[in-house]
Amino acid sequence: ASWLARAGVPSSAVVVERASRRTRGSAVEVARIMRERGWQSLVVVVSQFDAPRVKLVFHKVGLMPSFLEVPESGPPLDWFSVSYLAVFYHATYEYLGLAYYWSRGWI
C-alpha cells in the first residue's frame, strides 16, 4: 500500500486485506469485500515464488484477478551464498504449501 501511495495511487483506491492468516482466508475475505462493494475486478500483488499457489487459491474461490508478480530476490550468486539458501528455502516452502493446499481441497 505504501508503494502504491508513493506511486501516486490514491489511498481510497487501495484496499489491504489484513484479517486473514493464510492465503485461502485472504481469498475468501477478498471475495467478501468485492461482493459487499460491488467490485468486478482486482489486481493481486504477489511474490513470484507465491504466484502459482495464490493464483490457484483465488481461482478456487471463484475470483479471476489480474496478478502482478514481483521478484522477491535476484538469482542466487553461488551454491553456498545466503541468497541461494533463501531461494531454496522459499521454493521448498511453496512446493510443500502447494501439496498442503491440494490436500485440504483449497486448490
C-alpha positions, 0 to 999 in steps of 0.5 A, spaced: 500 500 500 505 504 501 508 503 494 502 504 491 501 511 495 508 513 493 506 511 486 501 516 486 495 511 487 490 514 491 489 511 498 481 510 497 483 506 491 487 501 495 484 496 499 489 491 504 486 485 506 489 484 513 484 479 517 486 473 514 492 468 516 493 464 510 492 465 503 485 461 502 482 466 508 485 472 504 481 469 498 475 468 501 475 475 505 477 478 498 471 475 495 467 478 501 469 485 500 468 485 492 461 482 493 459 487 499 462 493 494 460 491 488 467 490 485 468 486 478 475 486 478 482 486 482 489 486 481 493 481 486 500 483 488 504 477 489 511 474 490 513 470 484 515 464 488 507 465 491 504 466 484 502 459 482 499 457 489 495 464 490 493 464 483 490 457 484 487 459 491 483 465 488 481 461 482 478 456 487 474 461 490 471 463 484 475 470 483 479 471 476 484 477 478 489 480 474 496 478 478 502 482 478 508 478 480 514 481 483 521 478 484 522 477 491 530 476 490 535 476 484 538 469 482 542 466 487 550 468 486 553 461 488 551 454 491 553 456 498 551 464 498 545 466 503 541 468 497 541 461 494 539 458 501 533 463 501 531 461 494 531 454 496 528 455 502 522 459 499 521 454 493 521 448 498 516 452 502 511 453 496 512 446 493 510 443 500 504 449 501 502 447 494 501 439 496 498 442 503 493 446 499 491 440 494 490 436 500 485 440 504 481 441 497 483 449 497 486 448 490 
